[in-house]
Amino acid sequence: MAVYGLDHVNILTADLDATKRFYMSLLGLEEAIPPELPAGIVPHWLVDAAGQAIIHLQKIDAESVENSTGSIHHVALKCEDYEGVQARCEEMGLPYRVNSFEAAKIRQIFVTDPNNVRLEMNFAG
C-alpha cells in the first residue's frame, strides 16, 4: 500500500460558526458544497484555492464531543492498493468497514487505531 497524502481532517464542533470563521480567517480557506452524503450527515467542507478539501467540519452537541475521541473525528488519507489494504486488515485481524462513495468516485476503508482515532483510507475508483 502506498499512502501518498493527507486527504483531510474531520473536526467535530459544537460551535460551527465560530469554527468556520476561525479556519477561514486564519488559513484563507473557503466553504464549498460537498457531494451528496448519507442522510443525517451535514458536513461543511473548507477548501483551499485549488478546491481541495482540507478541513471537514461536522456540527454535534457539546456532550457528544466530550464523549467522543475529542474534536478530531477522523483523519483521511489518500491511498493506493485497495485490495492489498483490505487483505492486510484481514491478516492483522483488524476490524474494518468498506464504503463506495459514488459521488466522489472513491472507495473507502475505515479502521480505528489503538487510541480510538478513525482512519479513513480513500482509493480512487
N, C-alpha and C positions, 0 to 999 in steps of 0.2 A: 504494500500500500504506500502511496505517496501522498503526504499532506503537502499541499502547495500554497496554502494561505489561510488566513483567518477570514471567515465569511462575514460574521457579525457577532455582536454580543447582545443578548436579550436581557433587558433590565425591567424588573417588576417595580412598580411605583404606586404609592397611594396618592401622590400629588402629580398627576400627569402634566398639567400646565406648567408648573414650576420646573419640572424635569426637562420638558421640551425646551423651554426658554433657556435653561442652563446650557444644554448641549448645542443648541442652535447658536446662541450668542458666543460661547467660548470657542467652539470648533468651526463655526461657519457652516454648519450642516443645514440642509433644507428638509422640510417634511415632504414625503411622497406617498402616493396611494399604493398600497401593496396589492399583489394579486389576490384573488378571492381565496379566503381561508375557511376552514371548517366553522360551522355555526358556533357562536359563543366566544370566538376569539376576535377581539377588536384591537389589532395592533396599530401602532403608529411608527412608521419607518422614517428614520432620519438618514439622509443620503449625502454623499459628497458631491462635488461639482460634476463628476462623471456619471452620477446617478447610481453609484454602488451603495447598497445599504450598508451602513456602518453600525448603527445602533437601532435596535428594535425596542420600543417601549410598550409595556403592557400594564394597563391600569388594573390594580386589585386593591382591596381594602387593606388598611394598615395591619389588622390582625393576621391576615393571610401572609403578608410579607414577613412578619415576625415568626410565623410557624413554618416558613419555607427554609431553603438553604441561604436565605438572605436576599439581597436585591438582585444578585446575579442568578437569573433563572437558567440560562444555558449559554454555552459557547459553541458557535457553529464554525466548522472547518470545511474548507474546500478540499476534496479528496479525489483520488482515483482508485480503481480496482475494487468495485462494489462487491463482486463475488468473493474476492480474496479477504476483504474485511469481514464479510459475513462468515466465512469459513474460520477466520481467526477467532471471532467471538464464540463460535461453537466449540473450537478446540480449547479455549480458555474456560468454557463452562459459564460464560458471561451472558446474563440475560440481556436481550436486545429487542428493539422494536423496529420494524421497517415501515416506510411510507413512500408512496408515489405521489409527488406534488406536481400534478399535470400542468397547472397554471404557470409554474416557474420552470418547468421542464427539467426537474431533478428527481432523483431517487435519494432517499434518506435512510440512514441507520442511526438509531438513538441508543446510547448506553449511559450508565451512571457510574461516575468514578467512586473511589472509596470514601470521598468526602461528601457524597450525595450531590455532586455537581453534574448536571446533564451535559453530555456531549452530543451535538447534532452534526453528523458527518454527511455532507452533501456531495452527490455524484452527478455529473452532467448526464443527461439522457433521460 
